[in-house]
Amino acid sequence: MKVAVIGCGTIANNQHIPAYLKNEKAEIKYFCDIIPERAEKAVADYGCGIAVTDYREVLADPEVEAISVCTPNNVHPQISIDALRAGKNVLCEKPAARTYAEALEMQKVQHETGKVLNIGVCNRFHNGVNTLKKLIDEGAFGDIFHVYVSFRAFRSIPGLGGDFTTKAVAGGGALIDWGVHFLDIVMYCCGDPKPLTVTGEAFCKLGKNIPEYVYPGKMWAGPPKLDGIYDVDDSVTALIRTEGPTITVNGAWAQNVKKDEMFIDFMGDKGGCRIDYYTKDFTLYTTKDGELYEYKPEFEANVQIASEIDAFLDCIRSGEKLSNHIDTNIITAKMMQAIYDSAETHREIALD
């Protein structure tokens, strides 16, 4: 299957491109980036493909069946929609779009064209997450009534002053960048329950004065742009009521507490656990034969984005609708929009 990678930055080089190269069912025909040197470097580094700067050149090639959209958030919708209308299947990196309205338009065009539109919420393809989901589905947790989500780091704003911290480009900050993954794990493991009400606050505090922002080590997305923009949330808190559990959100790119806490607590009436975001390790705390009981499952670690891309290529041929389809991801987009809307209006948002 001929594929193209649109956007040749970090996520493409670290994850998407290596995954396609390892998959015997795929051949990368194009590397596309508006910065010519990036596309040309990819061709040179990987020894395959054609370097182009205009994604419409890719879409005009009838041989290309699938594309990965690895660009900044602001162009996810346009590229994905144009690709679908050109008859291409799309794996678009998270978040689907900057706003719920943009994500809805992407979903609408997917329905019109019938082509695949999957969103890069790759945790759904991690063996640890699927081990947890299986236990939940089997009833080991009983009724899960509350989930606590924590994605908090010590002064870790990515690329301060650049695309990540510019609302017009990214759509948001810590919530839309990190929170999308955490909320998606919750929704996936709990069966994608319908959200009912959302109340939240988002704060733009620590990074506002870019020249005076102090941070440890190096920023993974590059040094601060001293004349750049910082108008997104560096921390967020929310309470989401669903038809399933209540979800409490506590997130921060940057906090003045030197303690990174990246985990999710699932609390049921029969059992509970804390899953580590990075390793996906967890222990189920429950009871057995009238006594307290702990169970730590073992699973084979896997590269979740590689597994996601393998499944993407397979579903194009099989017609299977994967769990990261736009129809599922739209729920998380709706919740994040409601958190931002609640923060802006300082009131609870009721969802249809």
N, C-alpha and C positions, 0 to 999 in steps of 0.2 A: 504494500500500500504506500503510495507516494504521500508524504506529509510535508508540512512547512511549519517552521517556528517563527512567529512574528513577535519581535522584541527579543534582542539578544543580550540581555543584562544578566544579573546575578541568578535569578530563579531559573532562567533558561539554561545557562551554562552549568549550574550546579545540579539541576534535577531533570528538566525536560529533555534536553539534548542527549545526555548519557542514557536515559531510559529508552529513547527511540533507537539509539545506536545498538543497544543490547537486545532489542526485540527483533527477532528474525522476520517478523511479519511486516516490518516498516522500513522505508527508505526515505531519508530526509532529502527532499529535492531543493528546498529553498531555505535560506536564512535571511530574514528581513528585519531591517532596523533603519530608522530615520537617520542614524549616525552611520555613514558608510563603513567606517573603520571597524565597527563592531561586527557587522555582517561579514565583511571580508576576513576578519580575524577568525570568525567561526569556520569559514570555509577552509582557511589555512590550518587551523588547529585540528579539525576533525576529518579533513581529507575527503570531503564530499560536499555536495550541494552547490547552489548558485547564490551569490550575494546580490540582494536587491534592496532598494530603499522605499519602494512604494508597494504596499500590501495588495493593491489592486492588480498588480502584475501577477501576483501569486493566484489571486482569485480568477484571473482570466485563463489560467492553465487548466484544461479539462482533466489532466492526469492527476492533479492534486485532489485527494479525497478528504483529507483531514488536516486541521491546523491547531496548533497551540497558540493561544493569545497570552503573551507574557509581557505585556506593555504596562505602563502606568494606568491607574484605574479610570481616568477620564476618557480614555479611548476604548475601553472594553466594549461598551455597547455598540458603537459604530462599526468597529471591525467585526465583531461577532455577528451583528445583523447583516452586514454586507456579505459576510462569508456564507451565512445560512441561505441568503437569497441567491448566492452564486452556486448553490448546491453542495457546499462543503459541510463537513461535520466538525464541530468545534468543542475543544476543551479550553475553557476560559479560566485563567487564574482567579483566585478569590481576591476581593469580593466580586460578585457578578458585576456590580456597578456602584457608583457613588451614592445613588438614592434608590429607594423602592420603586419610584416611578420609572426610572431607567431600566431596572431589572424586569418590571412588568412588560415593558416594550420588547425586551429580549425574549421573554417567554411567549409573547404574542406572535412574534415572527417565527419562533421555533414551532409553534402549533400550526402556523400557516404553511411552513415548508416541510415539516415532518423530518427534518434532518436532526442529528444528535446535537444537543447543547448541554454539555456537562460543565459543572463549576468545580474549580480546584480545591475542594474541601477534602484534602487527601487523608485526613485521619479516619475517614470511613473505610479506608483500605488497610489500616494497620491491624496486624494480628492481635495486638493487645486490646484494642478497642473492640474488636469483634469477639474476643473472648469474654469481655465484660458484657457486651450486648447479649451474648448467648445465655449467660448466667441470669441476666435480668429477664429475658424472654422465658426462661425455664422456671421462673418464680423464686429464685434463690433470695431475692431481695424483698419479696412480697410486694406490697403496695409502696412504690416510691412516691413519697409525698413532698420531699424538699430536695433541691440540688443547690449546692453552694459552689460558685465559680470564682476562682482567684487567678488572675494573671497580672502579677505585680512585680516590678523590677526597680532597682536602685539607679535612678538617673540614667536611663537607657534609651533616650529618644533617638530613633534612627534618622540619620541624614538631616540633622537639624538645619532648617532653612531651605531644604530642597523639596522634591516632589512629595515625600512622605508627610511633610508638615504643612503643605499648602492645600487648603480645603478645596480650591477650584480644581486641583488635580486628583487628590486622594479621596475627597468626600468626607473625610474624618480622620481621626488619629488612632489612639490606642484601641478603641472599640472596633473600628472597621478593619484595623490591621491585625490585631491579636484576638480581640473578642469574637470575631466571626468564627474562628476555629473552635474556641471553647464552647460557644453556644451551639455550634453544629454538632460537636460530640454529644452534648446533652440531648439535643433533639433526636439524633440518630439512635442513641442508646435507649431513649424513652419512647421510641415509636413515632417521632414527629408529631407531638400533641399540638392541638390548635391553641395558639396564644389568645388570651381573653383581654387582659388589661396590662398596661405597662406604666411604671413610673420610674423616672430616672433623673440624674443630674450628670452633666459632663463639665469638666473643668479644664481651662487653658491657663495654667499657672506657671509652672517651673521654667518652661522654655521661652517665655514671651520676650525676655531680654536676651537675645541671642549672643551678643558679644560677652556678656557676663555669666553665661551658663557654664557651670563647672560640672565635669563628668569624669568618671574613672576610666582609665585606659583609652581605647580607641573606639570611635563609633563604627559599628559594623557596616553602615551604609555610607561611610565617608565622613570627612571632617565637616564641621559646621560651615554654612555659607553665611558669613557675618552680615551680608546685605540681603539675605533671603527672607522668606515669609514663615511665620509661625502663627497659624490661626486655627489650630485643631485641638482636640482634647488630648491632654496627656494623662488624664485619669477620669474614671467613670464609675458610677454606682447605679444599680437599678434593681427593681423588684418586678418580676414578670409572673403573672398568674396564667396558667394554662389549664386545659381540660385534664391534664395529668398533674405533674408536680409544680409547685411554686419554685421559681428559680431566682436566687439571689446572686447578683453580679458585683464583684469588687475588682476593678482593673486599673492598672497604671503602667504606662511606659516609664514614668518617672515619679518616684516618691522619695521623701527624705527619711526613709527607713532602710538601712542597709541589710535587706533581707529579701531575696527573690522568692516568691511563692507562686508556683505555677502548677496548680492542681485543680481537681474537681472532686467534691464530696457528693456521693449519691447516698441518700438516707431513706431506707425503707423500713416497714414495720417488722420485717423478718431479718433483714441484714443491711449492712452498709459498707462503704469502702471509700478510700481516697485514692484516686488514680493520678499518678505523676504524669504531667503533660509530655515530658521529653522521653522518658523510658517506657511509659504506659504500664509500668508495674503497679500492681495493687494487691491488697489483701482484703478478702471478704470477712467481715466480722459478723458472726451469727450465733445461733445456738444449735446444739445437737444432743439428743438424748438427755435433755434437761440440764445441759451444761454449756458454758461458753465455748465457742469453737471458732478457730481461725483457719482460713483456707487461702493459700497463696498459689494461684494457678501459674503454670509454666506455659510459655508459648515461644515459638520461634520468631525472633525479631526479623522484621522485613523492612525494605525501603518503601515507604508508603506511597510516594509519588510515582515510583517505578511501577508499583502494583496498580495504581490508579490509571496510568497510561496504558499498561497491558490490558486492563479491563475496558478502557476507552476504545482501543483498536478492535478488541473482540466484539464489543457490542455493536459496532458499525456493521459487522458481518452478520451477527446473530439476531439483531433487532431487540435485544434485551434492554429494558429500561433500568439503568443503574440508580443506586440510591443517591448519587450526587447530581442527578438530573435537575435542570432548572425548575421543574415543578416542585421539587422538594426544597431546593435552596431558597426559593422565593419566600418561604416561611421565615427563615432567619433574616433575610433582607427586610421583611416587614417588621420584625421585632427590633432590629437595629434602628430603623427609621423612627419607630415609635419612641425608642429611648432618646434619640436626638430631639424629636418633636416635644417630648415631655420636658427635657432639659431646657429647651428654648422657651416654652410657655409656663414652666414651673407648675404643671398640673398632670394628673393621671390621664393616660390615653386609653380609651376603650376601643378595641379592635373588632371589626365586623367578622 
